Amino acid sequence: KDAKENYESIKNFVTGTLAENSPVIPISAQAQINLDVLCEYICTKFPVPVRDLSTPLTMFILRSFDINKPGTTIDDLKGGVVGGIINTGILRLNDIVEIKPGIIKFDESSKKFTTISVKTKVISLQSEKNNLEQAYPGGLIGVGLLIDPSISIADKLVGQIITSLD
């Protein structure tokens, strides 16, 4: 197909959807073609989201893991780590936060699930490879916590929320 046929195919595909009136910007990330055009469109046409920093913290956990290498001694163990996106509020180093719903257990006698929220301290904040004192809504944040790393290993906390404790 030529470029015009591809364009028409894309426009037909999005007809009747929310994207119907959106522009089609041809790019090639591998060849780095038109990435500047795409970035300019995003920066000039997308509104900057309003961020209310006065509301309580909510952060969505997208990843969780144990950063300790096998064989790490007890004295050298680091707490569990979560990665995610702050939706509202500000997260600061040394904040006391709560992970909800937390630890989920099945009670054999009652045949019901129970949850125990996890209260913990923020011991590190990182974005990219930058250590932070505080983090705001709008980007991916790595959060080191003072929790047993077995709680956060292998994405066990994915889908949970971190909130501030007042």
C-alpha positions as CSV (number, residue, x, y, z in Angstrom):
1,K,0.0,0.0,0.0
2,D,1.1,3.6,-0.5
3,A,0.8,6.3,2.1
4,K,-2.6,7.6,0.9
5,E,-4.1,4.1,1.1
6,N,-2.7,3.6,4.6
7,Y,-4.2,7.0,5.6
8,E,-7.6,6.1,4.2
9,S,-7.5,2.7,5.9
10,I,-6.7,4.3,9.3
11,K,-9.5,7.0,8.9
12,N,-12.0,4.2,8.0
13,F,-10.9,2.2,11.0
14,V,-11.6,5.0,13.5
15,T,-14.8,6.2,11.9
16,G,-17.5,6.2,14.6
17,T,-15.0,6.2,17.5
18,L,-13.7,8.9,19.7
19,A,-10.6,9.1,17.5
20,E,-12.7,9.9,14.3
21,N,-11.6,13.5,14.1
22,S,-8.0,13.0,15.4
23,P,-5.1,13.7,13.1
24,V,-3.1,10.8,11.6
25,I,0.6,11.6,12.2
26,P,2.8,9.1,10.4
27,I,5.9,8.2,12.4
28,S,8.7,5.7,12.6
29,A,10.3,5.4,16.0
30,Q,13.1,3.1,14.7
31,A,14.0,5.6,11.9
32,Q,13.2,8.6,14.1
33,I,11.0,10.1,11.5
34,N,8.3,12.7,12.5
35,L,8.9,12.1,16.2
36,D,9.4,15.9,16.5
37,V,6.0,16.5,14.8
38,L,4.3,14.0,17.2
39,C,5.9,15.7,20.3
40,E,5.0,19.1,19.1
41,Y,1.4,18.0,18.6
42,I,1.2,16.5,22.1
43,C,2.8,19.6,23.7
44,T,0.6,22.1,21.9
45,K,-2.7,20.3,21.6
46,F,-3.1,18.3,24.8
47,P,-4.2,20.3,27.8
48,V,-2.0,20.2,30.9
49,P,-3.9,18.3,33.6
50,V,-4.9,20.2,36.6
51,R,-3.1,18.8,39.6
52,D,-4.6,19.4,43.0
53,L,-1.7,19.2,45.5
54,S,-3.9,20.0,48.4
55,T,-5.8,16.7,48.3
56,P,-4.7,13.6,50.2
57,L,-2.2,11.3,48.6
58,T,-3.4,8.5,46.3
59,M,-0.8,6.5,44.4
60,F,-1.6,3.5,42.2
61,I,0.8,0.6,42.4
62,L,1.8,-0.7,39.0
63,R,4.9,-2.8,40.1
64,S,6.2,-4.2,43.3
65,F,9.4,-6.1,43.9
66,D,12.3,-7.2,46.2
67,I,15.6,-5.5,45.3
68,N,17.7,-7.8,47.5
69,K,20.0,-10.2,45.7
70,P,19.9,-13.9,46.7
71,G,22.2,-14.5,49.7
72,T,21.9,-10.9,51.1
73,T,22.6,-11.0,54.8
74,I,19.9,-9.9,57.3
75,D,21.9,-6.8,58.2
76,D,22.1,-5.7,54.5
77,L,18.4,-6.4,53.6
78,K,16.5,-3.5,52.0
79,G,12.7,-3.0,52.3
80,G,10.2,-3.7,49.6
81,V,9.8,-1.4,46.6
82,V,6.8,-0.3,44.7
83,G,6.5,1.6,41.4
84,G,3.5,3.6,40.3
85,I,1.8,6.8,39.5
86,I,0.7,9.5,42.0
87,N,-2.8,10.5,41.2
88,T,-3.4,13.2,43.9
89,G,-1.4,14.8,46.7
90,I,2.3,14.8,47.4
91,L,4.5,11.9,48.5
92,R,7.5,12.9,50.7
93,L,10.5,11.0,52.0
94,N,9.8,9.7,55.6
95,D,6.0,9.9,55.1
96,I,4.0,7.3,56.9
97,V,1.6,5.7,54.4
98,E,-0.9,2.9,54.1
99,I,-1.1,0.3,51.4
100,K,-4.7,-0.8,50.8
101,P,-6.2,-3.4,50.7
102,G,-2.8,-4.7,51.8
103,I,-2.2,-8.4,52.7
104,I,-5.1,-10.6,51.5
105,K,-5.7,-13.8,53.3
106,F,-8.3,-16.6,52.9
107,D,-9.9,-17.8,56.2
108,E,-10.6,-21.5,55.8
109,S,-13.1,-21.5,58.7
110,S,-15.3,-18.7,57.5
111,K,-14.5,-19.3,53.8
112,K,-14.0,-15.5,53.4
113,F,-11.2,-13.3,52.3
114,T,-9.8,-10.8,54.8
115,T,-7.5,-7.9,54.3
116,I,-4.9,-6.3,56.5
117,S,-3.8,-2.8,55.3
118,V,0.0,-2.3,55.5
119,K,1.2,0.8,57.3
120,T,4.8,1.7,56.5
121,K,7.4,4.5,56.1
122,V,8.7,5.9,52.8
123,I,12.5,5.4,52.9
124,S,13.4,6.4,49.3
125,L,11.8,8.1,46.3
126,Q,13.2,7.8,42.8
127,S,12.2,8.9,39.3
128,E,14.4,7.7,36.5
129,K,17.7,7.6,38.3
130,N,17.1,10.7,40.4
131,N,16.7,10.5,44.1
132,L,13.9,12.7,45.3
133,E,12.8,14.4,48.5
134,Q,9.2,14.6,47.4
135,A,7.1,13.4,44.4
136,Y,4.1,15.0,42.6
137,P,1.3,13.6,40.4
138,G,2.2,13.0,36.7
139,G,5.0,10.5,36.4
140,L,6.3,7.1,37.4
141,I,7.8,7.0,40.8
142,G,9.8,4.2,42.6
143,V,9.1,4.1,46.3
144,G,11.3,2.3,48.8
145,L,9.3,1.2,51.8
146,L,10.2,-0.1,55.3
147,I,8.3,-3.4,54.7
148,D,9.3,-7.0,54.6
149,P,10.4,-7.5,50.9
150,S,8.3,-10.8,50.8
151,I,5.2,-8.6,50.8
152,S,6.2,-6.8,47.6
153,I,8.0,-9.6,45.8
154,A,6.9,-10.6,42.2
155,D,4.3,-7.8,41.8
156,K,2.2,-9.0,44.8
157,L,1.0,-5.4,45.4
158,V,0.0,-4.5,41.9
159,G,-3.4,-2.9,41.7
160,Q,-3.3,-1.6,45.3
161,I,-3.3,2.0,46.4
162,I,-1.0,4.0,48.7
163,T,-2.7,6.6,50.8
164,S,-1.4,9.1,53.3
165,L,-2.0,8.6,57.0
166,D,-3.0,11.9,58.7
